[in-house]
Amino acid sequence: MTYYGRWTYKFDEAARKGAAAALLIHDTEGASYGWDVVKNSWSGEQFDLRAADDPAPRLPVQGWITGDAAKALFANAGLDLDALRKAANQRGFKPVPIKATASVVLNSTIAEKSSRNVMALLPGSERPDEAIVYMAHWDHLGKHEGEVNPDGSGDIIYNGAIDNGTGVAGILEIAEKFARSAPPKRSLLFLAVTLEESGLLGSKYYVAHPSVPMAKTVAVVNLDAMRVFGKSRDIAVTGFGNSELEDILKGIAGQQDRVLHAEAAPEAGYYFRSDHFNFAKAGVPALYAKGGEDLLEGGLDAGRKAAEDYTANRYHKPGDEFDPGWNVEGVMQDLEALYGVGQILANSDQWPKWYEGNPFRATREASLKAAAKR
C-alpha cells in the first residue's frame, strides 16, 4: 500500500479533479478490515476542518459501496469489475464509462463544533526552540444509537481503550519520566490530538498551526493502539525503511534483545492511517513502532492470533474496552524503547534524516534550508 491507495487520497484527488461524487469499492483484504469497520466509522455525523484551516476542495458526495454491490453494478452495465481492476493495475489504463446513473438526495444539517488538541511542553535547557514530539490521539467514535438489540439492550459505546487509550497513557508515562529526569537540552512536546478517527484532523490542524515550527521539530514519535499481549522478541516499525529514527531505535532494541522489522501487513497502509503521517507530509521524520507478534509466551502463533482477535472483535467496535487481564509488560517494554529514542535526540544535536529515495526527504530539506536563511 502506498499513500495513493488510501481512501483519503482518493477522495482528495477526486475533489481536485472537480468530481461531483466518489464512491469507493470496499475491499476487505486490501483495507485489512471488514465492512463493519466502514459502517461503524462512517455512519452518522462526520467532521471536517473549516475551510479557513484547510482550503483544499471538498467532494459534495463521498462514500463506500461493498464489493458485492460494485460487482452487481458493473455487471448490470455489461462490465467485468475483476477484469477492469486487473487492467487498472497496468500503466496506461484509461477510465471506462459506466452505463449507469445515480440519483442522490442529501438531507443534511451543518453545525460548527469545537474540540481540543491537548499539549504539554517540557522546555529544553539549551535549545528550547527545537523539539521532539510525542503524540497520541485521544478521540474515538463516541456512540452509535442505532446499534442495539430489538429489546433495546446492547453496548453502543465505542470506548477506544486500546485505540487509543493505550497511546495516551503511554505519552503520559513518558512525559512523567522525562519530568522526573534532568532537564533535556531540547524541548519535548507531548501532544494528544483529537479527531484522528475522522481523518487525522487534529494533527492536520496542529501541523497547519504548530506551536513549534516544522523546521524546528526534530522528529515525531507516535503511539497508537499499543499491544497488550505481553513481551515480544521484536518491534514492528510501521513504514519500515523510512528514516534514521530506525537506526536509533535499533540500538535501543538490541539492548532489549529485540529486533526491528516491518509491520506484519504493510499492504494495509497503516503508515498512512495515523497522525504521524501529517508530520511526515510536512517533512518531519516520523516513527510509529510497537511490539511485534513474536511473543515470548507463545511465539508468532500466539501473537498473530491475538492480533487477529483484536481486529475481529475490538477494532472500531464497542468491544474495545479496558480489560484488567491485559498483559502490559510488552507495553512497558515498548515505552522504555520509545523513551530512549527521545532521550537521545533531546540531549544531542542530531537531526535524523529520511532515507535516500523517501518521498518526504525533499520537503524536509527544503524546510530546513528555508529556516536557515531566516
DODO-891883 format. One record per atom (N, C-alpha, C): residue in one letter; x, z, y. Coordinates in pm, whole numbers, padded with zeros to 5 digits, always signed. Each point is the difference from the previous one (the first is absolute). Layout:
! DODO-891883
AXZY
...
END
This chain:
! DODO-891883
M+00085+00000-00120
M-00085+00000+00120
M+00088+00000+00125
T-00033-00086+00092
T+00061+00003+00132
T-00107+00038+00101
Y+00041+00022+00122
Y-00096+00035+00106
Y-00109-00106+00012
Y+00035-00124-00029
Y-00094-00111+00019
Y-00110-00002-00106
G+00014+00085-00103
G-00105+00011-00099
G-00097+00113+00026
R+00029+00081+00102
R-00084+00116+00028
R-00127-00041+00074
W-00108+00076-00025
W-00128-00031+00065
W+00010+00008+00152
T+00081+00093+00051
T+00013+00013+00145
T+00055-00130+00061
Y+00103-00055-00064
Y+00058-00124+00053
Y-00099-00115-00008
K-00075-00007-00109
K-00095-00110-00017
K-00108+00002+00109
F-00053+00119+00028
F-00100+00010+00107
F+00063-00031+00136
D+00120+00051+00024
D+00067-00025+00128
D+00027-00149+00018
E+00047-00066-00105
E+00031-00142+00009
E-00126-00083+00020
A-00108+00038-00069
A-00127-00071+00019
A-00047+00012+00144
A+00017+00119+00059
A-00039+00019+00140
A+00086-00084+00093
R+00130-00006-00027
R+00089-00081+00083
R-00036-00147-00008
K-00054-00045-00115
K-00040-00139-00017
K-00138-00029+00057
G-00068+00105+00050
G-00130-00020+00062
G-00116-00003-00097
A+00017+00056-00120
A-00107+00000-00099
A-00117+00086+00046
A-00120-00040-00041
A-00119+00079+00028
A-00016+00114-00099
A+00050-00018-00121
A-00013+00101-00104
A+00105-00023-00106
A+00028+00104-00078
A+00089-00013-00114
A-00046+00096-00108
L-00010-00050-00121
L-00031+00082-00116
L+00117-00007-00097
L+00050+00114-00039
L+00111+00006-00093
L-00054+00014-00142
I+00058-00075-00090
I-00038+00009-00142
I+00078+00115-00061
H-00070+00104-00042
H+00069+00115-00058
H+00056-00035-00138
D+00126+00038-00020
D+00068-00021-00127
D+00058+00135-00042
T-00061+00063-00098
T+00040+00134-00039
T+00148+00007-00038
E+00046-00095-00078
E+00141+00002-00042
E+00092-00019+00119
G-00033-00093+00087
G+00085-00026+00115
G+00000+00113+00101
A-00116+00063+00018
A-00008+00109+00097
A+00051+00131-00056
S+00000+00012-00132
S+00040+00121-00074
S-00105+00109+00007
Y-00121-00033+00042
Y-00112+00095-00003
Y-00129-00079-00020
G-00103+00072-00044
G-00126-00065-00035
G-00094-00020+00118
W-00112-00064-00029
W-00101-00028+00102
W-00055+00129+00060
D+00001+00109-00077
D-00053+00126+00050
D+00081+00050+00119
V+00131-00027+00002
V+00082+00040+00113
V-00037-00080+00124
V-00026-00130-00018
V-00044-00083+00112
V-00133+00055+00055
K-00092+00028-00091
K-00132+00049+00041
K+00011+00135+00071
N+00077+00092-00056
N+00013+00132+00060
N+00070-00003+00135
S+00099-00088+00013
S+00082-00003+00121
S-00067-00075+00115
W-00081-00100-00032
W-00047-00090+00105
W-00151-00009+00011
S-00070+00097-00056
S-00143+00011+00025
S-00021+00097+00116
G-00113-00013+00069
G-00027+00090+00111
G+00075-00040+00126
E+00004+00092+00096
E+00061-00033+00129
E+00149-00022-00015
Q+00052-00092+00081
Q+00141-00036+00000
Q+00057+00023+00139
F+00131+00018+00005
F+00065+00034+00126
F+00106-00104+00036
D+00027-00008+00129
D+00104-00088+00050
D+00050+00058+00132
L+00116-00045+00043
L+00049+00042+00131
L-00069-00080+00109
R-00005+00059+00118
R-00053-00073+00115
R+00088-00120+00031
A-00060-00101+00059
A+00075-00122+00031
A+00117+00030+00094
A-00014+00101+00085
A+00108+00034+00092
A+00123+00050-00075
D-00022+00059-00118
D+00111+00052-00079
D+00047-00099-00106
D-00084-00096-00032
D+00037-00103-00099
D-00076-00128+00038
P+00059-00085+00085
P-00071-00118+00050
P-00009-00117-00096
A+00046+00016-00123
A-00005-00111-00095
A-00144-00042-00025
P-00024-00130-00025
P-00137-00047-00024
P-00060+00064-00124
R-00135+00012-00001
R-00070+00059-00112
R-00093-00102-00064
L-00027+00019-00128
L-00098-00082-00070
L-00140+00055+00024
P-00097-00084+00036
P-00138+00049+00012
P-00055+00054-00131
V+00036-00065-00113
V-00049+00044-00131
V+00117+00001-00098
Q+00018+00111-00068
Q+00103+00008-00102
Q-00049+00087-00114
G+00037-00037-00122
G-00047+00076-00115
G+00061-00050-00128
W-00051+00052-00112
W+00050-00032-00133
W-00115-00047-00089
I+00034-00080-00100
I-00093-00030-00108
I+00074+00019-00132
T-00073+00028-00105
T+00064+00022-00129
T+00052-00133-00056
G+00092+00011-00093
G+00052-00121-00064
G-00108-00077-00073
D-00091+00070-00067
D-00108-00068-00071
D-00093-00073+00095
A-00033+00064+00113
A-00087-00065+00099
A+00067-00124+00058
A+00132+00009+00022
A+00073-00115+00054
A+00002-00116-00100
K+00021+00031-00128
K+00001-00106-00101
K-00135-00070-00005
A-00108+00079+00008
A-00134-00060-00002
A-00024-00086+00123
L+00045+00048+00115
L-00016-00076+00124
L+00072-00134-00008
F+00126+00003-00047
F+00077-00123-00010
F-00060-00094-00104
A-00044+00058-00112
A-00059-00083-00105
A-00126-00069+00048
N-00082+00070+00076
N-00123-00059+00054
N+00029-00113+00098
A+00122+00004+00058
A+00041-00106+00092
A+00081-00107-00071
G+00006+00007-00135
G+00073-00101-00077
G+00151+00017+00002
L+00047+00123+00026
L+00144+00026+00008
L+00042+00103-00104
D+00126-00006-00040
D+00057+00092-00097
D+00092+00096+00074
L-00043+00125+00014
L+00079+00097+00077
L+00138+00022-00061
D+00008+00013-00131
D+00129+00025-00065
D+00097-00116+00024
A-00051-00122-00008
A+00085-00117+00024
A+00048-00005+00144
L-00090+00032+00094
L+00038-00001+00141
L+00099+00111+00033
R-00018+00115-00065
R+00094+00110+00023
R+00141-00042-00046
K+00006-00067-00115
K+00129-00047-00051
K+00060-00104+00094
A-00085-00090+00049
A+00049-00104+00091
A+00048+00060+00131
A-00066+00107+00046
A+00037+00062+00127
A+00136+00066-00006
N+00051+00025-00120
N+00133+00058-00015
N+00111-00103+00009
Q-00036-00125+00021
Q+00099-00107+00011
Q+00016-00042+00144
R+00123-00026+00039
R+00029-00045+00136
R-00075-00130+00029
G-00056-00009+00119
G-00072-00120+00040
G-00150+00006-00024
F-00049+00110-00055
F-00144+00013-00024
F-00078-00009+00132
K-00112-00071-00004
K-00087-00013+00117
K-00134+00066-00029
P-00062+00059+00101
P-00131+00063-00021
P-00102-00099-00054
V-00088+00049-00084
V-00104-00081-00061
V-00137+00046+00050
P-00077-00086+00063
P-00133+00041+00048
P-00091+00035-00118
I-00084+00099+00022
I-00099+00040-00100
I-00138-00046+00048
K-00071-00066-00088
K-00135-00046+00035
K-00097+00116-00015
A+00010+00090+00097
A-00086+00118+00000
A-00017+00046+00143
T-00109+00068+00025
T-00025+00054+00134
T-00019+00150-00011
A+00019+00067+00111
A-00017+00145+00005
A-00083+00036+00122
S-00088+00094-00018
S-00079+00052+00111
S+00025+00150+00008
V+00044+00045+00115
V+00036+00140+00017
V-00078+00061+00115
V-00064+00111-00026
V-00068+00077+00104
V+00065+00137+00006
L+00050+00036+00114
L+00066+00129+00017
L-00086+00091+00087
N-00041+00111-00055
N-00068+00103+00077
N+00100+00114+00019
S+00066+00001+00113
S+00110+00095+00019
S-00017+00080+00128
T+00058+00116-00001
T+00007+00085+00118
T+00146+00029+00028
I+00042-00019+00123
I+00137+00025+00038
I+00008+00130+00079
A+00085+00089-00042
A+00019+00128+00068
A+00149+00027+00016
E+00037+00059+00111
E+00139+00036+00021
E+00020+00144-00041
K+00097+00022-00087
K+00033+00133-00049
K+00149+00024+00017
S+00040+00123-00015
S+00142+00030+00014
S+00048+00081-00119
S+00127-00019-00032
S+00067+00080-00102
S+00138+00030+00052
R+00078+00071-00076
R+00128+00048+00052
R+00115-00023-00097
N+00111-00045+00055
N+00128+00015-00066
N+00055+00137+00040
V+00059+00070-00093
V+00053+00134+00027
V+00152-00004-00013
M+00070+00046+00104
M+00146-00012+00001
M+00065+00134+00030
A+00117+00019-00056
A+00084+00115+00032
A+00144-00050+00011
L+00068+00039+00106
L+00136-00047+00026
L+00097+00117-00007
L+00106-00016-00080
L+00111+00093-00001
L+00115-00067+00075
P+00027+00043+00125
P+00098-00071+00083
P+00141+00009-00056
G+00074-00109+00014
G+00138-00002-00041
G+00089+00072+00100
S+00109+00056-00050
S+00089+00077+00087
S+00098-00086+00076
E+00031-00121-00051
E+00099-00085+00065
E-00058-00133+00045
R-00086-00062-00082
R-00059-00129+00036
R-00152+00008-00019
P-00066+00076+00087
P-00144+00023-00017
P-00085-00125+00020
D+00058-00104+00061
D-00077-00122+00023
D-00008-00086-00126
E+00078+00031-00104
E-00003-00071-00127
E-00074+00085-00103
A-00085-00063-00080
A-00084+00080-00090
A-00015-00064-00137
I-00013+00087-00099
I-00041-00039-00135
I-00144+00046-00017
V-00086-00085-00052
V-00142+00030-00013
V-00035+00028-00146
Y-00067+00113-00022
Y-00065+00028-00128
Y-00150-00015+00021
M-00065-00075-00087
M-00139-00038+00026
M-00086+00011-00124
A-00127+00035+00021
A-00102-00004-00105
A-00134-00021+00070
H-00096-00054-00072
H-00133-00018+00061
H-00093+00111-00045
W-00076+00054+00095
W-00085+00116-00031
W-00145-00039-00028
D-00037-00125+00019
D-00140-00040-00015
D-00032-00035-00145
H-00130-00009-00029
H-00045-00062-00124
H-00134-00068+00027
L-00089-00006-00097
L-00121-00082+00012
L-00125+00078+00037
G+00011+00131+00024
G-00118+00076+00040
G-00098+00019-00114
K-00122-00041+00021
K-00100+00010-00107
K-00091-00122+00003
H-00051-00036-00115
H-00089-00114-00014
H-00135+00051-00050
E-00095+00006+00089
E-00128+00062-00031
E-00074-00071-00112
G+00022-00131-00018
G-00079-00075-00097
G+00042+00020-00144
E+00117+00056-00024
E+00052+00006-00136
E-00035+00133-00067
V-00130+00017-00029
V-00047+00120-00068
V-00086-00041-00119
N-00025+00095-00086
N-00085-00023-00115
N-00146-00005+00041
P-00088-00056-00083
P-00143-00008+00035
P-00062+00134+00037
D+00051+00109-00058
D-00057+00131+00032
D+00061+00063+00125
G+00087-00075+00069
G+00060+00049+00123
G+00131+00074-00019
S+00039+00022-00126
S+00126+00069-00025
S+00116-00099+00004
G+00119+00052-00003
G+00117-00087-00002
G+00095+00031+00114
D+00127-00023-00024
D+00104+00026+00099
D+00014-00122+00090
I-00022+00018+00129
I+00009-00113+00093
I+00116+00015+00098
I+00080+00106-00016
I+00109+00027+00094
I+00131-00055-00055
Y+00066-00078+00083
Y+00130-00058-00036
Y+00108+00091+00060
N+00047+00094-00083
N+00089+00104+00051
N+00140-00050+00033
G+00050-00097-00077
G+00134-00052+00028
G+00109+00103-00020
A-00010+00080-00106
A+00098+00106-00021
A+00139-00055-00028
I+00007-00099-00090
I+00130-00065-00024
I+00027-00103+00109
D-00100-00079+00032
D+00011-00107+00100
D-00081+00035+00126
N+00056+00081+00097
N+00142+00027+00007
N+00026+00144+00043
G-00080+00093-00057
G+00029+00140+00026
G+00141+00038-00042
T+00047-00060-00110
T+00135+00030-00047
T+00106-00045+00100
G-00020-00116+00062
G+00098-00048+00097
G+00006+00086+00124
V-00117+00042+00050
V-00003+00087+00119
V+00067+00133-00031
A-00033+00058-00117
A+00066+00124-00039
A+00151-00020-00010
G+00041-00119-00045
G+00141-00029-00014
G+00075-00001+00132
I-00056-00066+00102
I+00072-00003+00128
I+00001+00139+00065
L-00102+00081-00026
L+00001+00136+00053
L+00110+00082-00066
E+00018-00016-00130
E+00107+00072-00069
E+00137-00044+00051
I+00018-00130+00018
I+00128-00050+00051
I+00023+00049+00142
A-00105+00000+00082
A+00013+00047+00138
A+00041+00147+00003
E-00060+00081-00087
E+00034+00142-00002
E+00146+00021-00039
K+00047-00078-00095
K+00140+00017-00042
K+00096-00039+00112
F-00031-00109+00073
F+00084-00038+00113
F-00006+00106+00110
A-00119+00055+00024
A-00016+00099+00107
A+00077+00128-00029
R+00020+00031-00129
R+00072+00121-00038
R+00151-00023-00012
S+00043-00125+00018
S+00142-00034-00012
S+00063-00013+00138
A+00129-00026+00003
A+00069-00023+00127
A-00060-00121+00070
P-00010+00003+00132
P-00061-00113+00073
P+00069-00132-00034
P-00075-00104-00029
P+00061-00130-00030
P+00055-00065+00127
K+00093-00092-00017
K+00057-00069+00116
K-00099-00099+00059
R-00074-00069-00088
R-00106-00090+00044
R-00135+00071-00014
S-00098-00052+00069
S-00134+00057-00009
S-00067-00040-00131
L-00097+00081-00040
L-00083-00030-00116
L-00146+00005+00045
L-00072-00108-00028
L-00141-00009+00036
L-00083+00003-00127
F-00091+00096-00008
F-00090+00012-00114
F-00137-00050+00045
L-00046-00107-00065
L-00114-00077+00049
L-00107-00009-00109
A-00116+00059+00026
A-00116-00012-00089
A-00098-00096+00067
V-00015-00118-00059
V-00080-00104+00065
V-00139-00010-00061
T-00090-00052+00079
T-00139-00015-00041
T-00031-00144-00039
L-00113-00020-00063
L-00058-00131-00027
L+00092-00095-00078
E+00079+00056-00089
E+00077-00086-00090
E-00094-00078-00091
E-00103+00068-00046
E-00093-00063-00095
E-00083-00110+00065
S+00000-00007+00131
S-00075-00104+00071
S+00088-00116+00043
G+00122-00005-00054
G+00089-00111+00032
G+00124+00041+00075
L+00053+00120-00027
L+00124+00050+00061
L-00014+00011+00152
L-00117+00038+00048
L-00027-00005+00144
L+00074+00108+00078
G+00011+00120-00055
G+00070+00106+00072
G+00146-00032+00022
S+00066-00050-00103
S+00141-00037+00016
S+00016-00123+00087
K-00096-00093-00007
K+00005-00117+00088
K-00008+00044+00146
Y-00088+00096+00027
Y-00014+00050+00137
Y+00130+00068+00044
Y+00057+00082-00089
Y+00124+00069+00039
Y+00111-00100+00031
V+00017-00100-00083
V+00107-00098+00022
V-00020-00073+00133
A-00126-00022+00039
A-00028-00064+00128
A+00020+00097+00117
H-00012+00131-00026
H+00013+00103+00104
H+00091+00112-00051
P+00127-00030-00026
P+00086+00099-00067
P+00046+00111+00093
S+00014+00119-00056
S+00061+00110+00074
S+00151-00018+00008
V+00058-00060-00104
V+00141-00038-00001
V+00005-00151-00015
P+00064-00072+00091
P+00002-00147-00009
P+00049-00047-00137
M-00052-00114-00044
M+00040-00053-00130
M+00152-00022-00008
A+00061-00041+00110
A+00145-00023-00001
A+00079+00129-00010
K-00065+00114+00026
K+00066+00130-00012
K-00046+00074-00126
T-00089-00062-00077
T-00046+00059-00125
T+00095-00047-00110
V+00076+00092-00053
V+00107-00032-00095
V-00058-00051-00132
A-00104+00068-00048
A-00061-00035-00128
A-00132+00075-00012
V-00084-00045-00092
V-00124+00071-00032
V-00005+00024-00150
V-00040+00121-00037
V-00018+00038-00141
V-00148+00031-00019
N-00064-00075-00087
N-00145+00013-00019
N-00031+00072-00131
L-00093+00095+00007
L-00045+00072-00119
L-00147-00032-00020
D-00033-00060-00113
D-00138-00040-00026
D-00029+00015-00149
A-00097+00086-00033
A-00045+00021-00137
A+00116+00037-00092
M+00049+00122+00017
M+00112+00049-00080
M-00043+00015-00146
R+00097-00010-00091
R-00027+00008-00143
R-00005+00146-00045
V-00114+00043-00050
V-00018+00140-00040
V+00005+00013-00153
F+00089-00079-00061
F+00007-00007-00146
F+00121+00072-00057
G+00080+00065+00083
G+00119+00068-00048
G+00127-00075+00036
K+00114+00058-00038
K+00130-00058+00033
K+00021-00133-00073
S+00076-00087+00065
S+00030-00131-00058
S+00149-00026+00002
R+00041-00094-00083
R+00140-00040-00004
R+00031-00108+00103
D-00102-00045+00071
D+00017-00114+00091
D-00075+00022+00130
I+00039-00079+00098
I-00071-00007+00128
I-00041-00146+00019
A-00128-00023+00019
A-00050-00135+00022
A-00001-00029+00150
V+00073-00103+00040
V+00005-00040+00141
V-00093-00119+00018
T-00106+00021+00074
T-00093-00108+00027
T+00063-00097+00099
G+00007-00126-00039
G+00073-00098+00081
G+00150+00011-00023
F+00038+00022-00124
F+00141+00019-00035
F+00083-00121+00041
G+00118+00028+00054
G+00089-00108+00042
G-00017-00041+00144
N-00051+00092+00084
N-00029-00034+00139
N+00105+00045+00100
S+00050+00123-00013
S+00087+00050+00106
S+00104+00099-00052
E+00093+00033+00089
E+00108+00093-00033
E-00049+00144-00016
L-00125+00027+00032
L-00056+00132-00029
L+00006+00028-00150
E-00010-00104-00079
E+00008+00016-00146
E+00139+00046-00043
D+00104-00043+00074
D+00135+00043-00034
D+00015+00150+00020
I-00061+00051+00108
I+00004+00143+00026
I-00077+00075-00108
L-00121-00048-00031
L-00082+00066-00101
L+00066-00006-00137
K+00071-00108-00029
K+00064-00014-00131
K+00101+00111-00024
G+00079+00031+00102
G+00098+00107-00015
G-00066+00134-00025
I-00110+00027+00070
I-00072+00126-00018
I-00064+00005-00138
A-00059-00111-00042
A-00063-00006-00132
A+00103+00025-00110
G+00122-00051+00017
G+00104+00021-00098
G+00032+00148-00018
Q-00004+00075+00111
Q+00024+00144-00007
Q-00112+00071-00078
Q-00117-00064-00007
Q-00112+00055-00076
Q-00006-00058-00142
D+00102-00077-00036
D+00003-00070-00130
D-00119-00094-00014
R-00029-00072+00108
R-00111-00095+00001
R+00052-00136+00044
V-00074-00103-00034
V+00037-00137+00037
V-00112-00061+00084
L+00037-00099+00082
L-00097-00073+00082
L-00037-00131-00067
H-00124-00040+00018
H-00041-00135-00041
H-00127-00038+00076
A-00042-00123-00017
A-00121-00047+00067
A-00123+00067-00058
E-00109-00001+00076
E-00126+00053-00050
E-00044-00077-00123
A-00087+00062-00079
A-00038-00058-00129
A-00075-00132+00015
A-00072-00018+00111
A-00081-00122+00016
A+00024-00061+00138
P+00119-00060+00025
P+00026-00059+00131
P-00097-00112+00034
E-00062-00060-00104
E-00097-00107+00027
E-00125+00052+00069
A-00020+00134+00001
A-00117+00058+00065
A+00017+00011+00151
G+00121-00020+00051
G+00021-00002+00144
G-00014+00134+00068
Y+00040+00109-00067
Y-00015+00133+00060
Y+00080+00016+00128
Y+00109-00076+00014
Y+00082+00014+00121
Y-00080-00035+00125
F-00100-00083-00016
F-00078-00046+00115
F-00130+00077+00016
R-00015+00109-00078
R-00128+00070-00006
R+00006+00142+00053
S+00111+00037+00065
S+00010+00134+00055
S+00066-00007+00138
D-00004+00112+00072
D+00027-00001+00145
D+00140-00041+00040
H+00099+00020-00086
H+00136-00040+00036
H+00008-00148+00034
F-00095-00080-00052
F+00009-00144+00019
F-00010-00040+00147
N-00079+00074+00079
N-00006-00032+00143
N+00134+00023+00068
F+00074+00103-00044
F+00134+00022+00053
F+00093-00113-00044
A-00012-00041-00126
A+00084-00108-00050
A-00021-00128+00081
K-00127-00032+00028
K-00027-00121+00080
K+00062+00010+00139
A+00016+00123+00050
A+00066+00020+00129
A+00151+00009-00013
G+00051-00017-00122
G+00143-00005-00023
G+00064+00127-00048
V-00075+00110-00007
V+00059+00129-00038
V+00015+00008-00152
P+00121+00026-00052
P+00017+00016-00145
P-00091+00110-00054
A-00069-00029-00108
A-00102+00090-00051
A+00024+00029-00147
L-00018+00126-00037
L+00018+00042-00139
L-00130+00061-00050
Y-00048-00052-00114
Y-00119+00052-00065
Y+00037+00020-00147
A+00025+00124-00038
A+00051+00028-00135
A-00061+00129-00052
K-00016+00007-00132
K-00051+00121-00065
K+00037-00005-00147
G-00029+00109-00071
G+00036+00008-00140
G-00054-00116-00081
G+00080-00045-00097
G-00038-00112-00083
G-00080+00045-00122
E-00008-00087-00097
E-00086+00024-00116
E+00076+00054-00122
D+00132+00006+00006
D+00078+00048-00114
D+00008+00153+00008
L-00103+00067-00048
L-00011+00145+00014
L+00093+00072-00097
L+00049+00116+00045
L+00083+00081-00089
L-00079+00044-00122
E-00128+00025+00021
E-00088+00040-00110
E-00092-00117-00035
G+00033-00072-00105
G-00085-00108-00045
G+00053-00139+00025
G+00102-00013+00087
G+00061-00131+00024
G-00091-00100+00068
L+00032-00128-00020
L-00074-00108+00066
L-00145-00006-00044
D-00025+00028-00126
D-00136-00008-00050
D-00091+00099+00073
A+00046+00123+00014
A-00079+00101+00069
A-00016-00034+00148
G+00108-00049+00062
G-00007-00034+00142
G-00097-00113+00028
R+00003-00103-00084
R-00089-00114+00020
R-00145+00039-00023
K-00024+00084-00101
K-00136+00044-00026
K-00054+00083+00116
A+00085+00085+00058
A-00043+00081+00114
A-00031-00088+00120
A+00084-00101+00025
A-00024-00090+00113
A-00126-00082-00021
E-00021-00048-00120
E-00121-00078-00029
E-00126+00085+00011
D+00009+00126-00043
D-00114+00090+00011
D-00035+00026+00146
Y+00102+00017+00083
Y-00024+00022+00143
Y-00071-00121+00062
T+00050-00118-00028
T-00061-00121+00057
T-00144-00017-00048
A-00024+00026-00128
A-00133-00022-00056
A-00101+00105+00043
N+00043+00124+00018
N-00096+00109+00018
N+00006+00072+00134
R+00106-00022+00077
R+00011+00075+00125
R+00027-00086+00123
Y+00075-00107-00014
Y+00038-00080+00117
Y-00124-00053+00073
H-00016+00044+00125
H-00114-00040+00084
H-00133+00032-00068
K-00004+00115-00063
K-00122+00046-00066
K-00020+00149+00032
P-00121+00051-00015
P-00022+00144+00022
P+00083+00087-00093
G+00049-00055-00110
G+00080+00077-00094
G+00139+00038+00050
D+00042-00051+00117
D+00131+00036+00054
D-00010+00138+00066
E-00007+00102-00084
E-00014+00138+00044
E+00122+00081-00039
F+00021+00111+00071
F+00110+00090-00035
F-00023+00060-00138
D+00106+00008-00077
D-00005+00057-00133
D+00110+00105-00012
P-00034+00126-00019
P+00105+00103-00011
P+00093-00022-00120
G-00038-00090-00089
G+00084-00031-00114
G+00106-00105+00027
W+00005-00053+00121
W+00104-00098+00034
W+00139+00057-00029
N+00089-00085-00047
N+00140+00035-00015
N+00075-00057+00120
V+00028+00088+00098
V+00059-00046+00126
V+00153+00011+00000
E+00060+00028-00115
E+00146+00009-00004
E+00064-00133+00039
G-00063-00112-00039
G+00053-00130+00038
G-00014-00026+00149
V-00111+00045+00058
V-00019-00015+00145
V+00109+00076+00074
M+00029+00122-00043
M+00105+00079+00064
M+00135-00070-00010
Q+00025-00060-00115
Q+00123-00077-00020
Q+00007-00118+00097
D-00113-00070+00016
D-00005-00114+00091
D+00020+00043+00144
L-00062+00112+00040
L+00013+00048+00137
L+00144+00037+00032
E+00070+00060-00097
E+00142+00031+00021
E+00080-00127+00025
A-00030-00105-00076
A+00073-00126+00016
A-00030-00064+00135
L-00126-00003+00039
L-00036-00063+00127
L+00048+00083+00119
Y-00001+00131-00015
Y+00059+00087+00102
Y+00148-00035+00017
G+00067-00022-00111
G+00142-00032+00006
G+00030-00128+00077
V-00088-00099-00014
V+00019-00125+00076
V-00005+00028+00150
G-00101+00075+00043
G-00012+00032+00142
G+00113+00087+00050
Q+00047+00092-00084
Q+00110+00088+00040
Q+00126-00080+00027
I+00030-00095-00086
I+00118-00084+00020
I-00012-00080+00128
L-00115-00063+00021
L-00018-00084+00119
L-00005+00082+00128
A-00061+00118-00007
A-00017+00081+00121
A+00132+00062+00046
N+00099+00007-00089
N+00127+00063+00036
N+00116-00097-00006
S-00030-00128+00019
S+00104-00103+00002
S-00033-00101+00109
D+00085-00099+00012
D-00028-00109+00095
D-00036-00128-00074
Q-00044+00012-00127
Q-00037-00117-00079
Q-00125-00066+00056
W-00001-00134-00002
W-00119-00079+00028
W-00022-00090-00122
P-00078+00046-00096
P-00019-00081-00121
P-00058-00136+00032
K+00047-00099-00073
K-00042-00138+00025
K-00089-00050-00114
W-00080-00099+00034
W-00068-00077-00104
W+00105-00083-00072
Y-00019-00020-00128
Y+00093-00084-00074
Y-00008-00145+00048
E+00107-00071-00019
E+00007-00141+00037
E-00114-00075-00069
G-00069-00083+00078
G-00110-00079-00053
G-00135+00066+00014
N-00003+00127+00040
N-00128+00067+00017
N-00073-00058+00122
P-00132-00024-00009
P-00072-00063+00111
P-00008+00085+00126
F+00027+00131-00010
F-00011+00087+00118
F+00135+00022+00068
R+00106-00052-00060
R+00134+00022+00054
R+00016-00059+00140
A-00050-00120+00020
A+00016-00066+00131
A-00072+00077+00110
T-00118+00054-00032
T-00075+00078+00098
T+00078+00124+00041
R+00061+00066-00097
R+00079+00119+00029
R+00121-00033+00085
E+00070-00104-00036
E+00121-00036+00076
E-00035-00037+00144
A-00111-00072+00018
A-00042-00036+00136
A-00039+00123+00079
S-00067+00095-00065
S-00043+00123+00066
S+00120+00082+00045
L+00098+00016-00087
L+00119+00079+00036
L+00081-00070+00109
K+00006-00132-00009
K+00074-00076+00101
K-00064+00013+00137
A-00131-00009+00005
A-00073+00014+00127
A+00016+00140+00057
A-00003+00101-00087
A+00015+00138+00045
A+00140+00025+00057
A+00100-00064-00059
A+00138+00019+00046
A+00021-00056+00140
K-00079-00102+00037
K+00015-00062+00132
K-00064+00084+00110
R-00093+00088-00040
R-00072+00079+00100
R+00082+00119+00047
END
